[in-house]
Amino acid sequence: MPATPVKAPAGPAPLPGRAGPGTTEPKDSPRRRADRRRRLVALLFLLPALLLLGALVAYPILFTVGRSLFDASGTRFVGAENYTAMFDDPATLKAIRNTAIWVLVAPALLTGLGLVLAVLTEKIRWATAFKLVLFVPMAISFLATGIIFRVVYEQDPDRGVLNAVAVGVHDAFDEGAHYPTARPKDSTVLAKGKDGSYTTKEKASPGNTVNLGLVGVPPKDLPKDAGPARKAADATAHGDELRGVVWVDFTLGGGGKPGQVDPKEKGLPQVAIEAVDAKGKAVAKTTTASDGSYHFSKLSPGDYSIRLPARTFAEPYTGVEWLGPTLITPAIIGAYMWIWTGFAMVLIAAGLAAMPRDVLEAARIDGASEWQIFRKITAPLLAPVLGVVFVTMVINVMKVFDLVYVIAPGPVQEDANVLALQMWLVSFGGGNNQGLGSALGVLLLLLVVPAMIFNIRRFRRSQS
């Protein structure tokens, strides 16, 4: 008897407006029309952004790549000639070297400093106010910051804040004043040494007086407390005392006698004086008083020379040459860190606030020190945030331009040059070679793209 075929159970009936399994949905079905409508609405919302992206990003990139293949005038196709010329230019090579210094130094310092400040601010009472103060420089434009730090780094201590501090600290530990234009009135009394010091030709023993007259000291270089030298010159040495006076052997208006201390002549304060024995060793040191007087007491019997050290005749200390060719790049990096430290600290502090506190408390209960907690728990958990801050800073430092242009003086601008500034100088700052400038722009884009890709991938991984 033939088997009776078994019918498969019927599936659920298709919903109204939807095609069932194995069937083709009509193109004009309500579902298809709704999907097309949603895609059209999304495209309409995206269209302005896509137009702006194409006009402000895609088109300039394509135009720059094309322009880099032509000569300075833009009329003759030169291929890769601009790219080869770029690496034959010493100024460009120096810009690449300085950019590499920026990339290696600035992001690492900013990330490390931001991490330290973010951890420390958690333990202070006024953390919000402290973060606000550090974040304020972000509201100042790079141009204004450059002008501020150009004055801060000024060589003149009367204008530059850093050199004013440096000179103040130096002078606090440096004995004696400086009279760089001073010289002996009578060359038969003082002899100049190879190191720039002056020593008396004749020796004197305790109980005698040795007066030393100098000229070439302008009245403006005299300290305000400089007093008349006449009274000090009239004083008599006694016993084991060797004394004298150092004065300006010149009378304003004339009438004075060379080699003699006249009533109107001033003493030289704070001049370093040394008593030198027969072996050339300084056995006693002192400085002159406001009237130029000096004295050595309790000297052993013998003959001594009086020496004025070379530092008395050297130029006074004026601070550090921050804007010189040696320190110009570190100085500009310092200004850049002043702006971006608050940004790095706030981002890291946000990651620190989201960190699970039970892990930290468990480590403290187990007896871990704060340094161990920071090194073994806090820093590893903050690694994703630190990576974002570091890569963001790498991208930013590659584009730095205005700080270098404003802070670096003209003579040392080449020593501080970076790729972004070199691109501008070649294209518009006198070079007028937009073909080579476009090639530099392409090089800068190629250097930034890997960091951007890394940042995007890290962001996507954090979202998954």
C-alpha positions in Angstrom: 0.0 0.0 0.0 1.6 3.3 -1.0 2.7 5.6 1.8 0.7 8.6 2.4 2.9 11.7 2.0 3.2 13.8 5.2 2.7 17.5 4.9 5.1 19.8 6.6 3.5 22.0 9.3 2.6 25.3 8.0 4.8 28.2 9.2 3.4 31.4 10.7 1.4 33.5 8.4 3.4 36.5 7.1 2.6 39.8 8.7 0.6 42.3 6.7 3.0 44.3 4.5 5.8 41.8 4.9 6.9 39.0 2.6 7.0 35.5 3.9 10.0 33.1 3.8 11.1 32.3 0.3 9.1 35.1 -1.2 10.4 38.3 -2.8 9.2 41.5 -1.2 7.7 43.9 -3.7 9.7 47.0 -4.4 6.8 49.2 -3.6 6.0 47.5 -0.3 5.5 49.7 2.8 8.7 48.3 4.4 10.8 49.0 1.4 9.4 52.5 1.2 10.0 53.1 4.9 13.7 51.9 4.6 14.3 54.2 1.5 12.7 57.1 3.4 15.0 56.6 6.4 18.1 56.4 4.2 17.0 59.5 2.4 16.5 61.4 5.6 19.9 60.2 7.0 21.6 61.3 3.7 19.9 64.7 3.9 21.2 65.2 7.5 24.7 64.0 6.5 24.9 66.1 3.3 25.9 69.4 4.8 28.6 67.7 6.9 29.8 65.8 3.8 29.9 68.9 1.7 31.9 70.8 4.4 34.2 67.8 4.9 34.8 67.6 1.1 35.3 71.4 0.8 37.5 71.9 3.8 39.4 68.6 4.1 39.3 66.4 1.0 39.6 69.0 -1.7 42.6 70.8 0.0 44.4 67.5 0.5 44.0 66.5 -3.1 44.9 70.0 -4.3 48.0 70.1 -2.2 49.1 66.7 -3.4 48.6 67.8 -7.0 50.3 71.2 -6.4 53.4 69.4 -4.9 54.0 67.9 -8.4 54.5 71.3 -10.1 57.2 73.9 -9.9 57.1 77.2 -8.0 54.9 79.0 -10.6 52.5 76.0 -10.9 52.8 75.8 -14.7 55.4 73.1 -15.2 55.0 69.5 -14.0 58.1 68.3 -12.1 57.0 65.1 -10.6 58.8 64.1 -7.4 61.4 66.9 -7.8 60.0 68.9 -5.0 60.2 65.9 -2.7 63.9 65.2 -3.5 64.7 68.9 -3.2 63.0 69.0 0.2 65.5 66.5 1.7 68.5 68.3 0.2 67.6 71.6 1.9 69.6 72.1 5.3 66.8 74.2 6.7 64.2 71.5 6.1 66.4 68.8 7.6 66.8 71.0 10.7 63.1 71.5 10.8 62.6 67.7 10.7 65.1 67.3 13.5 63.4 69.8 15.7 60.0 68.3 14.9 61.4 64.9 16.0 62.6 66.5 19.3 59.1 68.0 19.8 57.5 64.6 19.2 59.8 62.7 21.5 59.9 65.3 24.4 56.7 67.3 24.7 54.0 64.6 24.6 56.0 62.4 27.1 56.5 65.4 29.5 52.9 66.5 29.2 51.5 63.0 29.8 53.8 62.4 32.8 53.2 65.8 34.3 49.4 65.5 33.8 49.4 62.1 35.4 51.3 63.3 38.5 49.1 66.4 38.9 45.9 64.4 38.4 46.9 62.0 41.1 48.0 64.7 43.5 45.0 66.9 43.1 42.8 64.0 44.4 44.5 64.5 47.7 44.1 68.3 48.2 41.1 70.1 49.4 40.8 72.8 46.7 41.2 70.3 43.8 38.6 72.0 41.5 40.1 75.5 41.9 43.6 74.1 41.3 42.5 72.4 38.1 40.7 75.6 37.0 43.9 77.6 37.4 46.0 75.1 35.4 43.3 74.9 32.7 43.0 78.7 32.3 46.0 78.9 29.8 43.9 76.9 27.3 41.7 79.9 27.0 44.6 82.1 25.8 45.5 82.1 22.1 48.9 80.8 21.0 49.7 84.2 19.7 49.1 85.9 23.0 51.1 83.1 24.8 54.0 83.6 22.4 54.1 87.3 23.2 53.9 86.6 26.9 56.8 84.2 26.9 58.8 86.3 24.5 58.9 88.9 27.3 59.4 86.2 30.0 62.5 84.9 28.2 63.9 88.4 27.5 67.7 88.6 28.1 67.5 91.9 30.0 66.8 91.1 33.7 64.8 94.4 34.0 62.3 92.9 31.5 62.6 89.2 31.5 61.0 87.5 34.5 63.1 84.3 34.4 66.4 86.2 34.1 65.4 88.6 36.9 65.0 85.6 39.2 68.2 84.0 37.9 70.2 87.2 38.5 68.7 87.7 41.9 69.7 84.1 43.0 73.1 84.5 41.4 73.8 87.8 43.1 72.7 86.5 46.4 75.7 84.0 46.3 78.1 86.2 44.4 80.3 88.4 46.5 81.5 91.7 45.1 80.3 94.2 42.5 81.3 94.4 38.9 83.1 97.3 37.2 83.8 96.0 33.7 85.1 99.4 32.4 87.4 100.1 35.3 91.2 100.2 34.9 94.2 101.4 37.0 95.0 105.1 36.9 98.7 104.4 37.3 100.1 101.3 35.6 103.2 101.5 37.8 101.0 100.5 40.8 98.9 97.6 39.5 99.9 94.9 37.0 97.4 93.0 35.0 97.5 89.2 35.2 96.7 86.7 32.4 93.3 86.0 34.0 92.3 89.7 34.0 93.0 90.4 37.6 95.2 93.2 38.9 98.0 92.8 41.5 100.1 95.5 43.2 103.7 95.5 41.9 105.1 96.5 45.4 104.5 94.4 48.4 103.3 95.7 51.8 103.5 94.4 55.3 100.9 94.7 58.1 100.7 98.2 59.6 100.8 99.8 56.1 98.2 101.4 53.9 97.7 100.6 50.2 95.4 102.8 48.2 94.3 101.8 44.8 93.0 104.3 42.3 90.9 103.3 39.4 89.4 105.2 36.5 86.9 104.4 33.7 83.9 104.0 36.0 81.0 106.0 34.7 78.9 107.8 37.4 75.9 105.7 36.4 77.7 102.5 37.3 78.5 103.7 40.8 76.2 102.2 43.5 73.9 104.6 45.1 75.5 104.0 48.5 79.0 105.0 47.3 80.4 107.5 49.7 83.4 109.8 49.7 86.8 108.0 49.9 88.7 110.9 51.7 88.0 109.9 55.2 88.9 106.2 54.6 92.1 107.3 52.9 93.1 109.3 56.0 92.7 106.3 58.3 96.0 104.8 59.6 96.7 101.1 59.8 97.9 99.7 63.2 99.6 96.6 64.3 98.8 93.5 62.3 96.3 95.4 60.1 96.8 96.0 56.4 94.3 98.5 55.1 93.6 101.0 52.3 90.9 102.3 50.0 89.8 101.6 46.4 88.4 104.8 44.8 87.6 106.5 41.5 90.7 108.6 40.9 88.8 111.2 39.0 87.1 114.5 40.1 84.0 115.6 38.2 84.7 119.1 36.8 88.5 118.7 37.1 90.9 120.0 39.7 91.9 116.7 41.3 95.4 115.4 41.7 96.2 111.9 40.2 97.2 109.4 42.8 95.6 111.3 45.6 92.2 111.0 47.2 90.5 114.3 46.7 87.4 115.4 48.7 84.9 115.0 45.9 86.1 111.5 44.8 84.0 108.5 45.6 85.0 105.1 46.9 84.1 101.9 45.0 81.9 99.7 47.2 81.8 95.8 47.1 85.1 95.4 45.3 86.6 92.0 46.1 90.1 92.3 47.6 92.7 89.5 48.3 95.9 89.5 50.3 98.4 87.3 48.5 101.5 85.9 50.1 104.9 85.3 48.5 103.8 81.9 47.1 100.9 83.6 45.2 98.3 82.1 47.6 95.3 84.3 48.7 95.6 84.1 52.5 92.8 86.6 53.2 89.7 87.9 51.4 87.4 90.8 52.0 85.2 93.4 50.1 85.3 97.2 50.2 82.8 99.2 52.3 80.5 101.9 50.9 83.4 104.4 51.0 85.8 102.0 49.3 87.8 101.1 52.4 89.1 97.7 53.2 91.2 96.1 55.9 92.9 92.8 56.7 93.4 92.1 60.4 95.4 89.5 62.2 97.8 88.9 59.3 101.0 87.1 60.0 104.2 89.1 59.7 105.5 89.2 56.1 105.1 90.9 52.8 101.8 90.7 50.9 100.5 91.8 47.5 97.0 93.2 47.1 95.0 91.6 44.3 91.8 92.7 42.6 90.2 89.4 41.2 89.2 89.2 37.6 85.5 88.9 38.4 85.6 92.6 39.5 86.3 93.6 36.0 84.1 91.0 34.3 80.7 91.8 32.8 77.9 91.4 35.4 75.8 88.3 35.3 72.7 88.9 33.2 71.0 85.6 33.3 70.5 82.7 30.9 70.3 83.2 27.2 66.9 81.5 26.8 66.3 82.9 23.3 69.8 81.8 22.1 70.4 79.0 19.5 71.1 76.5 22.3 68.0 76.8 24.5 65.4 78.2 22.1 63.7 74.9 21.4 63.5 73.8 25.1 62.2 77.3 25.9 59.4 77.1 23.3 58.5 73.6 24.5 58.2 75.1 28.0 55.7 77.6 26.8 53.8 74.9 25.0 53.6 72.8 28.2 52.3 75.8 30.1 49.3 75.8 27.7 48.6 72.1 27.5 49.4 70.8 31.0 45.9 71.6 32.3 44.3 69.8 29.3 46.3 66.6 30.0 45.6 66.8 33.7 41.8 67.2 33.2 41.6 64.2 30.8 43.6 62.0 33.1 41.7 63.2 36.1 38.4 62.2 34.4 39.8 58.7 33.8 41.0 58.6 37.4 37.5 59.4 38.6 36.0 56.5 36.7 38.5 54.0 38.2 37.0 51.4 40.5 37.8 52.4 44.1 37.3 48.9 45.5 40.6 47.8 43.8 42.5 50.6 45.4 41.0 50.0 48.9 41.7 46.3 48.6 45.4 47.1 47.8 45.6 49.4 50.8 44.1 46.8 53.1 46.7 44.3 51.9 49.4 46.7 53.0 50.5 48.2 49.6 52.2 51.6 49.8 50.9 54.5 47.8 53.8 54.2 45.4 53.0 50.6 44.8 49.4 51.4 44.2 50.3 54.1 41.7 52.8 51.9 39.9 51.0 48.6 39.9 47.3 49.6 39.8 46.6 53.3 39.0 49.0 53.6 36.0 48.1 50.3 34.3 44.3 51.1 34.7 44.9 54.5 33.2 46.9 53.2 30.3 44.0 53.8 27.7 43.5 57.4 28.8 47.3 58.0 28.9 47.5 56.6 25.4 44.8 59.0 24.1 46.5 62.0 25.8 49.9 61.0 24.4 48.8 60.5 20.8 46.7 63.6 20.9 49.8 65.6 22.0 51.8 64.0 19.2 49.4 65.2 16.6 49.3 68.7 18.1 53.1 69.1 18.4 53.5 68.2 14.7 51.3 71.1 13.8 52.9 73.7 16.2 53.6 76.9 14.3 52.6 80.2 16.0 54.6 79.7 19.2 57.8 79.1 17.3 57.1 82.0 14.9 56.4 84.5 17.7 58.9 83.5 20.5 62.0 82.8 18.4 63.8 86.0 17.4 64.7 86.4 13.7 68.4 85.4 14.0 67.7 82.1 15.8 64.4 81.3 14.1 66.2 78.8 11.9 67.5 77.0 15.0 63.9 76.6 16.3 62.4 75.8 12.9 59.7 73.1 12.7 58.0 71.5 9.7 54.8 73.6 9.9 56.8 76.8 10.1 59.1 75.7 7.3 56.1 75.0 5.1 54.8 78.5 5.7 58.2 80.2 5.2 58.8 78.3 1.9 55.3 79.0 0.6 54.5 82.6 1.9 57.3 83.8 4.1 59.6 84.9 1.4 60.3 81.6 -0.4 57.3 82.0 -2.8 57.7 78.3 -3.8 54.2 76.8 -3.2 55.3 73.6 -5.0 57.9 72.9 -2.4 55.6 74.2 0.4 52.9 71.7 -0.8 55.4 68.9 -0.7 56.2 69.8 2.9 52.5 69.9 3.7 52.1 66.3 2.2 55.1 65.2 4.3 53.5 66.6 7.4 50.2 64.9 6.6 51.9 61.6 6.2 53.6 62.0 9.6 50.3 62.8 11.3 48.1 60.1 9.6 49.6 57.1 11.6 49.0 58.8 14.9 45.4 59.6 13.8 44.8 56.0 12.7 46.2 54.7 16.0 43.9 57.1 17.9 40.8 56.1 15.9 41.5 52.3 16.4 42.0 52.8 20.1 38.7 54.7 20.3 36.9 52.0 18.5 38.3 49.3 20.7 37.2 51.2 23.8 33.7 51.5 22.4 33.4 47.7 21.6 
